[in-house]
Amino acid sequence: MKRRHLIAGFAALAVTPVRAQTTLDATSLGLVPGSEADQSELLQRAIDLAVGAGQVLRLPPGSVRAQGLNLPWGLVMEGAPMLSSLAPHPGAAITTIANIYERGSVLFRDIDFYGGTTSDAANNLFSFESASSVAFERCGFHDVPEIAIRLYDSALTIRDCAFSGIGDAAIHSMDGRGHFISGNRIDGCGNAGIRIWRGENGSDASIISGNRISNIGWKGGGNGQNGNGINVFKADEVIVSDNHIVDCAFTAVRLNSTNNTQVSGNTCLRSGEVAIFSEFAFSGSIITNNIIDGAATGISITNLDDGGQLAVCSGNIVRNITPVSAVNPDTLPIGIYAEAETAITGNTVQNVPGIGIAAGYGPYLRNVLISGNVISNSNIGIGVSVVDEAGAVRLGDNLIASPTEHAVVGLAWTEVVEPDLLANVTKYPNVSVN
């Protein structure tokens, strides 16, 4: 094929008209905005007609009550931005979807969804099972007694949406297949902002990025299963990046028994317990370039006793640690803590009424590197477990400024047994100084 033929072909493509997707106005089929009546049957008819004709279904300004909808392949439903809303009739969720991935995509855009606050309202606003290619864009989810979007064995895109007044969690996924959750505003949840959970460890590969999460409570109680901005449990290969997470009762980002998880570029303010937590049987956590300002412990990489190991903790700013935790009195005031196969490098830690960086708890210490960190205005700069069973730790090139008690100490559990570890390091074979 000659060059002039290619150019002619591209020119022909450029002037070929593309048929625009037309719009079906739901009011033309009898839908009445503002009515307290259940209009599920009318809305379902409008959905089916719009999909059959390849049209976008446009909701009018105002509220529409509906429930138990079937959402077929190819549905695009949109409203007037900040004006159109759907609410379930008392006693049922708006929709439960199954096996969408076999039929194609569904898109909601510019619609506010309300769950209602009465005792007989739907507990969960949306429920999806085995769903894929479902997307919410610029939607709102408000006044939901339990979970706004509940997912099982699904993969959804949720972006630029707003969640407020959620009784339990804004988004709860079990056994997911890779969600994209981006640019959302989540404010005021009873127990969690976003949960990515699995029954057993396996690849999830969700990406949670650029969200604003605030005011997360722990009305369900417990010692860490509630009260978290983002909670990843047994879900592997998840990326948590560039989120702004403030005022969580427990933790901004909590990883529990995860593999190959990245937590980077997040701003975590005023966490009630540990700001960023990698705990229990985790393996392969990267915690980098986060800002932590206000927490009972800044970063904790722990639970060697349960197999937790292998992490990188670098480039973080951790400051203004509180003396105690209001929700967990067992939390110690530490900037950064780690136990096994962890490199703690290039972090800046400031204002800790305890230990700036700590390695190990009794015998729970193995192969930790603490190097190139800057620690200022802490009671103790660095604390290292030196009990007989403790494993190897190496220190080097750390700058410790203005410690109020000691620069580098040896610990037996929480007790300082060696106040000047650098001067007496030859007494402790598990510690080396470079």
Backbone hydrogen bonds, N-H to C=O, Kabsch-Sander energy under -0.5 kcal/mol:
donor,donor_aa,acceptor,acceptor_aa,energy
5,H,2,K,-0.6
6,L,2,K,-1.8
7,I,3,R,-2.3
8,A,4,R,-2.1
9,G,5,H,-2.3
10,F,6,L,-2.5
11,A,7,I,-2.2
12,A,8,A,-2.1
13,L,9,G,-2.0
14,A,10,F,-2.0
15,V,11,A,-1.1
16,T,12,A,-0.6
16,T,13,L,-0.9
19,R,17,P,-0.5
24,L,56,V,-3.4
25,D,23,T,-0.6
26,A,24,L,-0.6
26,A,58,R,-2.5
28,S,25,D,-1.6
29,L,26,A,-1.4
30,G,27,T,-1.7
31,L,26,A,-1.4
34,G,63,S,-3.5
35,S,32,V,-1.4
39,Q,37,A,-0.7
39,Q,65,R,-2.7
43,L,39,Q,-2.6
44,Q,40,S,-2.7
45,R,41,E,-1.9
46,A,42,L,-2.2
47,I,43,L,-2.5
48,D,44,Q,-2.5
49,L,45,R,-2.4
50,A,46,A,-2.5
51,V,47,I,-2.4
52,G,48,D,-2.3
53,A,49,L,-1.7
54,G,51,V,-1.0
55,Q,50,A,-3.2
56,V,22,T,-3.0
57,L,76,V,-2.8
58,R,24,L,-3.0
58,R,56,V,-0.7
59,L,57,L,-0.6
59,L,78,E,-3.0
62,G,83,L,-2.3
64,V,85,S,-1.7
65,R,37,A,-0.5
66,A,87,A,-2.0
68,G,93,A,-1.7
69,L,94,I,-2.1
71,L,69,L,-0.6
74,G,105,S,-2.2
75,L,72,P,-1.5
75,L,105,S,-0.5
77,M,107,L,-2.8
78,E,57,L,-2.7
79,G,109,R,-1.8
83,L,80,A,-2.7
84,S,80,A,-1.8
85,S,62,G,-2.1
86,L,112,D,-2.5
87,A,64,V,-2.4
92,A,89,H,-1.4
94,I,125,L,-1.5
95,T,125,L,-0.9
97,I,127,S,-2.1
99,N,129,E,-1.3
101,Y,130,S,-1.1
102,E,99,N,-1.1
103,R,100,I,-2.4
104,G,100,I,-1.8
106,V,133,S,-2.2
107,L,75,L,-2.4
108,F,135,A,-2.5
109,R,77,M,-2.3
110,D,137,E,-1.9
112,D,84,S,-2.5
113,F,140,G,-3.6
114,Y,86,L,-2.6
115,G,142,H,-2.4
121,A,118,T,-1.8
122,A,92,A,-0.5
125,L,147,I,-2.1
126,F,148,A,-2.0
127,S,95,T,-1.9
128,F,150,R,-2.7
129,E,97,I,-3.3
130,S,152,Y,-2.6
133,S,155,A,-0.6
134,V,155,A,-0.8
135,A,106,V,-2.5
136,F,157,T,-2.4
137,E,108,F,-2.5
138,R,159,R,-1.7
140,G,111,I,-1.9
141,F,162,A,-2.7
142,H,113,F,-2.5
143,D,164,S,-1.3
144,V,165,G,-1.5
146,E,123,N,-2.0
148,A,169,A,-1.7
149,I,170,A,-1.8
150,R,126,F,-2.7
151,L,172,H,-3.0
152,Y,128,F,-1.9
153,D,174,M,-2.3
155,A,131,A,-2.3
157,T,134,V,-2.4
158,I,156,L,-0.5
158,I,180,F,-2.6
159,R,136,F,-2.5
160,D,182,S,-1.9
162,A,139,C,-2.4
163,F,185,R,-3.2
164,S,141,F,-2.4
165,G,187,D,-0.9
166,I,188,G,-2.3
167,G,144,V,-3.3
167,G,165,G,-0.5
168,D,146,E,-3.1
170,A,192,A,-0.9
170,A,193,G,-0.9
171,I,193,G,-1.8
172,H,149,I,-2.3
173,S,195,R,-2.4
174,M,151,L,-2.0
175,D,197,W,-1.9
176,G,197,W,-0.6
177,R,154,S,-2.9
180,F,156,L,-2.4
181,I,179,H,-0.5
181,I,207,I,-2.8
182,S,158,I,-2.0
182,S,180,F,-0.6
183,G,209,S,-1.5
185,R,161,C,-2.8
186,I,184,N,-0.5
186,I,212,R,-3.4
187,D,163,F,-2.5
187,D,185,R,-0.5
188,G,214,S,-2.0
189,C,215,N,-1.5
190,G,166,I,-2.0
191,N,168,D,-2.7
192,A,168,D,-2.0
193,G,228,N,-1.7
194,I,229,G,-2.4
195,R,171,I,-2.6
196,I,231,N,-2.9
197,W,173,S,-2.9
197,W,195,R,-0.5
198,R,233,F,-1.3
202,G,234,K,-1.1
204,D,236,D,-2.3
205,A,236,D,-2.2
207,I,179,H,-2.7
208,I,239,I,-3.1
209,S,181,I,-2.1
209,S,207,I,-0.6
210,G,241,S,-1.6
212,R,184,N,-3.0
213,I,211,N,-0.5
213,I,244,H,-3.0
214,S,186,I,-2.5
215,N,246,V,-1.1
216,I,247,D,-1.6
217,G,189,C,-2.8
217,G,215,N,-0.6
219,K,190,G,-2.0
221,G,218,W,-2.2
227,G,191,N,-2.9
227,G,217,G,-0.6
228,N,191,N,-1.1
229,G,251,T,-2.5
230,I,252,A,-2.1
231,N,194,I,-2.6
232,V,254,R,-2.9
233,F,196,I,-2.5
233,F,231,N,-0.5
234,K,256,N,-2.4
236,D,202,G,-2.7
236,D,234,K,-0.6
237,E,259,N,-2.8
239,I,206,S,-2.4
240,V,262,Q,-3.0
241,S,208,I,-2.3
241,S,239,I,-0.5
242,D,264,S,-2.0
244,H,211,N,-2.9
245,I,243,N,-0.6
245,I,267,T,-3.2
246,V,213,I,-2.6
247,D,269,L,-1.8
249,A,216,I,-2.7
250,F,227,G,-2.9
251,T,227,G,-0.7
252,A,275,A,-1.2
253,V,275,A,-2.1
254,R,230,I,-2.8
255,L,253,V,-0.5
255,L,277,F,-3.5
256,N,232,V,-2.9
256,N,254,R,-0.5
257,S,279,E,-2.3
260,N,283,S,-2.3
261,T,284,G,-1.5
262,Q,238,V,-2.1
263,V,286,I,-3.2
264,S,240,V,-2.1
265,G,288,T,-1.6
267,T,243,N,-2.8
268,C,266,N,-0.6
268,C,291,I,-3.4
269,L,245,I,-2.2
269,L,267,T,-0.5
270,R,293,D,-2.1
271,S,294,G,-2.4
272,G,248,C,-2.3
273,E,250,F,-2.7
275,A,297,T,-2.3
276,I,298,G,-2.0
277,F,253,V,-2.5
278,S,300,S,-3.0
279,E,255,L,-2.6
282,F,280,F,-2.5
283,S,258,T,-2.4
284,G,309,Q,-0.9
284,G,310,L,-1.6
285,S,310,L,-1.9
286,I,261,T,-2.7
287,I,285,S,-0.6
287,I,312,V,-3.1
288,T,263,V,-2.0
288,T,286,I,-0.5
289,N,314,S,-1.8
291,I,266,N,-2.8
292,I,290,N,-0.5
292,I,317,I,-3.1
293,D,268,C,-2.2
294,G,319,R,-2.2
295,A,320,N,-0.7
296,A,273,E,-2.3
297,T,273,E,-1.6
298,G,334,I,-2.1
299,I,335,G,-2.1
300,S,276,I,-2.2
301,I,337,Y,-2.2
302,T,278,S,-2.3
302,T,300,S,-0.5
306,D,303,N,-1.3
307,G,304,L,-1.7
308,G,303,N,-2.8
309,Q,282,F,-1.8
310,L,340,A,-1.2
311,A,341,E,-2.3
312,V,285,S,-2.2
313,C,343,A,-3.0
314,S,287,I,-1.5
315,G,345,T,-1.1
317,I,290,N,-2.6
318,V,316,N,-0.5
318,V,348,T,-2.7
319,R,292,I,-2.2
320,N,350,Q,-1.4
321,I,351,N,-2.1
322,T,295,A,-2.7
327,V,272,G,-0.5
331,T,328,N,-2.0
334,I,296,A,-0.6
334,I,332,L,-1.4
335,G,355,I,-2.1
336,I,356,G,-1.8
337,Y,299,I,-2.2
338,A,358,A,-1.6
339,E,301,I,-0.9
341,E,366,R,-2.7
342,T,367,N,-1.2
343,A,311,A,-1.8
344,I,342,T,-0.6
344,I,369,L,-3.4
345,T,313,C,-1.7
345,T,343,A,-0.7
346,G,371,S,-1.3
348,T,316,N,-2.7
349,V,374,V,-3.0
350,Q,318,V,-2.4
351,N,376,S,-1.6
352,V,377,N,-1.0
354,G,352,V,-1.5
355,I,333,P,-1.4
356,G,380,I,-2.8
357,I,381,G,-1.9
358,A,336,I,-2.8
359,A,383,G,-2.5
360,G,338,A,-2.3
361,Y,364,Y,-1.0
364,Y,361,Y,-2.0
365,L,363,P,-2.0
366,R,339,E,-2.8
368,V,392,A,-1.6
369,L,342,T,-2.5
370,I,394,R,-2.8
371,S,344,I,-2.2
371,S,369,L,-0.5
372,G,396,G,-1.7
374,V,347,N,-2.7
375,I,373,N,-0.5
375,I,399,L,-3.2
376,S,349,V,-2.5
377,N,401,A,-1.6
379,N,352,V,-1.8
380,I,354,G,-2.5
381,G,406,H,-1.6
382,I,407,A,-2.5
383,G,357,I,-2.3
384,V,409,V,-2.2
385,S,359,A,-2.3
386,V,411,L,-2.8
390,A,387,V,-1.7
391,G,365,L,-1.9
393,V,430,N,-2.4
394,R,368,V,-2.5
395,L,432,S,-2.5
396,G,370,I,-1.8
399,L,373,N,-3.0
400,I,398,N,-0.6
401,A,375,I,-3.3
401,A,399,L,-0.6
404,T,378,S,-1.8
405,E,379,N,-2.4
406,H,379,N,-1.6
409,V,382,I,-2.6
410,G,418,E,-2.7
411,L,384,V,-3.3
412,A,415,E,-2.6
413,W,411,L,-0.6
414,T,412,A,-0.6
415,E,412,A,-2.1
417,V,410,G,-2.1
417,V,415,E,-0.8
418,E,410,G,-1.7
421,L,408,V,-2.4
424,N,420,D,-1.2
425,V,422,L,-0.7
427,K,424,N,-1.8
428,Y,425,V,-1.9
431,V,428,Y,-1.9
432,S,393,V,-2.1
434,N,395,L,-3.5
